[in-house]
Amino acid sequence: MDSAANASAEASGGVMNALTQSAMPASATATVPLLRTLVLCDLVDSTALVQRLGDQRAAELIRKHDRVVRALLPLRGGREIDKTDGFLALFDRPIQAVAFALDYQRSLRELNANEKTTLGARVGIHVGDILTWDNTPDDIAKGAKLTEVEGLVKPITSRLMQLALPGQILLSGVAYSLAHRAQGELGERLATARWRTHGRYRFKGIPDPIPVFEIGEEGHAPLKPPPWSGKAHREVPFWRRPATVVVEGALLLALVAIPAWYLLKPAPAIAFANRDWVVVGDLKNLTGQASFDESLETAFRIGLEQSRYVNVLSDLKTRETVKLMQRDPEQTKIDRAIGAEVAIRDGARALILPTVAEIGGRVRVTAEVIDPQTQTTVYSESADGVGEASVLPSLDKVNQQLRVRLGEALATVSNESKPLDRVATKNLDALRAYGLGQKEYGAGNMQQALSLFQRAVDLDSGFALAHISIAQIHNNANANEAALEEIRAAASSRDRLSSKDALYVEAWQATIEAPRDALEKWKLLTTLYPDYFAAQGLYGYFNWQYANKYDEAIAALTKAAAQQNPHRDISEYVLGVLYLGKERYNEALGHLKNAASRGLADVSYQRYAYAAQRQFENAEKANPAGAAAESDVSLSVDRGDWARVWSLLDAPQPTAAASTNARAQSLIALSLHSAVGDERINPARLKAAIEAEKLASTLGTPADRAEANFRALFTAFIAAQNQDTELAKSLSRSVNEGAARSGYPTIANMERVLDAELARSADDHKNAVEKLRALMDGNELLVTHVALMEAYASAGQYDAARTEARWLSSHRGRAYTEYNADWVLRPYNVAQTTLALLREAELSQRLNDKSASSHAVEEFLKAWPDAGRSASIQQRLKSLQP
């Protein structure tokens, strides 16, 4: 070859090499297929937007929109790929894409609100294999994108986006499946997010139909099937197409279409989410074996209730709703129609109908999941076995399959579930007795329920759930020692309890035996099982009674007062008490009246709510027949009717043999004599009261002993206020260590108040003030403010003392609602809210604030017009005269 030919060949080769290189990706290794999630979002009618706003305004708005998207993408692990009217973004996981899409739609609404615009966006999400490569710097300089993405996933994502309505987020079936399983990662968005299935769609250019799903926020997203278009239409059976109907005719449609519909229709779905509710219908027993009645339905519920994902509406709540439907709950079967209506009324997402039948010599357990809105079977699960012994394992299998189908992760189901023969009992007769006992308990027939639960324990002594139910009955009857015995029996069979029930037993046992840890255990239980109403109610109740924590108690009881709680009346009642303690009187009366309307007849706290506002006529109108003497004492104190007070409290001197009520009544009398100050209290009477409580603090359950400790500390506080410091000190030395060990915050509070009062008695006013101020965290006892008021006054800090007096006179709801050992301080606290007005007058006089002093005296006499009959109060009023 000559030189010219060589030159020509070299030139040709150079051109070919350049063409080959320019056609290749920048990095060959980047073209390996990767499974990724694509998101395509598009602004609706962007051209019309420009025409409406003009180029300048529209460009500014688009830039703001783009900045919002680019700020959201890295927060959810997304990467921008391309940008036109919207964005093409790449994510590793579908749940990240879903979270971004929800954030994007919410941010777009906020942008519209700020800019007074009506921008709308549609979003498509799909998962599949993609090819990506980075363009060379030269190509980028010539206008190429930084990264290229290709693959079938891209046009499918585009078709989904084009199908969507404004504000709609559409997912393919594979994206939905993966995202729905990980929906717990949505965090706070999960509470308002709703899933919907829209069936299978055929897209132009895509050979196979695509299942289409939607996620969006209630009230904002369309949450309805997108309409057909020229590029996409919903797949329907062939017999529903007009041409086929014309050709085949009515006869062919009747003969072929109906069976084909049941054979070929797409499987429906329920958009079930974490903590959604289900209704369990009555078990249909087709075997003829009576041992399966009640027992298997109870077992089915126990198995399903192990889930933290699925909430099961209680049988008691179901029966209550049936009664509201004006049907007899004892005669009404919870079948498809009734169960669906119950589910709709109570906000349940699904109805489950269990069946047991004998088929071909085998026992088959089946559970159908029903959509309450349509009453159609969404899907069913079944398991077969041989003989009676196979039934519980079959129930276990069906339960686990159901939980997975409803969206719970398989790993969670496996890790958190125990076989029914362990968490319940393999003895079907014991299980039947337990189920019947639950029905009697729900109906309020405690004696029958106790007999049935005891029968269950007799048949299986390790049946831990039955021991728990017996403990609940004893606890309701204030038989604390008997309740503790049953709780210990349940705890000894811990391996026979589900995770939830084991935590419940631990919390109860701690409440009775080691209260220091009890509140934390209740908190753990309510955190893991937020819809476990019994735990929420008890956590709130103990926060109020043993820790004086009103805000925490209100938060827990609000959750317990949910629509699905059959004992909502109790939660409403306690919420009314708690709001009274916060001086939120209208809310308090609202909850108390709601509780009364639901059948809770005790209206004592309605009286207190009116009395705390000094509306005594309304309090009298709410007066129930046969009101408790203690209730009369508090109201009589509040009205200043001391003759009535002393007649109610004409009790003998307490002795060690006296009942708790007799000792409490005597202590109330001592505390009121101390508050009014008409006479110095007999030291012998104080000593007798202290000795009686000291003895009581060594008897009964730890909870009983703790309450005796509190009463002893309060008695010592009265002694210290009456200058009997030696008696108070002797009690303080013997009780303080036990009070600290008790673990009850209110007892520790009372112990520190006594300690500060002893410091004040010893003229160590600064120390007394410091000790009491350290207790002021919003949960302190009302008596803490009484002691601090006097400590400030003794230290000459009259302005600070007057602030405490005003706090006392304005917290009358708190005075009526603090628990403190069977309400033993309630009359004393109520008295202090009015005496605080007199104390304010005295302190104002010290501060030379004659106007404030005169006003306080006027308010005091308005509250207690007959106060002058008391010699000590008369003397105090006389000293306030100019």
Secondary structure, DSSP 8 states (H G I E B T S, - for coil): --HHHHHHHHHHHHHHHHHHHHHS-S-GGGGS-EEEEEEEEEETTHHHHHHHH-HHHHHHHHHHHHHHHHHHGGGGT-EEEEESSEEEEEESSHHHHHHHHHHHHHHHHHHHHHHT----EEEEEEEEEEEEEE--HHHHHTT--SEEEESTHHHHHHHHHHHS-TT-EEEEHHHHHHHHHTGGGGGGGGGTEEEEEEEEEEETT-SS-EEEEEEEETTTS--S-----SSEEE---GGGSHHHHHHHHHHHIIIIIHHHHHHHS--------TT-EEEE---EE-S--GGGTTHHHHHHHHHHTT-SS-EE--HHHHHHHHHHTTS-TTT----HHHHHHHHHHTT-SEEEEEEEEEETTEEEEEEEEEETTTTEEEEEEEEEESSGGGHHHHHHHHHHHHHHHTT--HHHHHHH---HHHHS-S-HHHHHHHHHHHHHHHTT-HHHHHHHHHHHHHH-TT-HHHHHHHHHHHHHTT-HHHHHHHHHHHHHTGGGS-HHHHHHHHHHHHHHH-HHHHHHHHHHHHHH-TT-HHHHHHHHHHHHHHH--HHHHHHHHHHHT-TT-TTHHHHHHHHHHHHHHTT-HHHHHHHHHHHHHTT----HHHHHHHHHTT-HHHHHHT--TT--HHHHHHHHHHTT-HHHHHHHT------TTS-HHHHHHHHHHHHHHHHH-SS---HHHHHHHHHHHHHHTTSS-HHHHHHHHHHHHHHHHHHHHTT-HHHHHHHHHHHHHHHHHH--HHHHHHHHHHHHHHHHHTT-HHHHHHHHHTT-SS---HHHHHHHHHHHHHTT-HHHHHHHHHHHHH-HHHHHH--HHHHTTHHHHHHHHHHHHHHHHHHHHHTT-HHHHHHHHHHHHHH-TTGGGSHHHHHHHHHT--
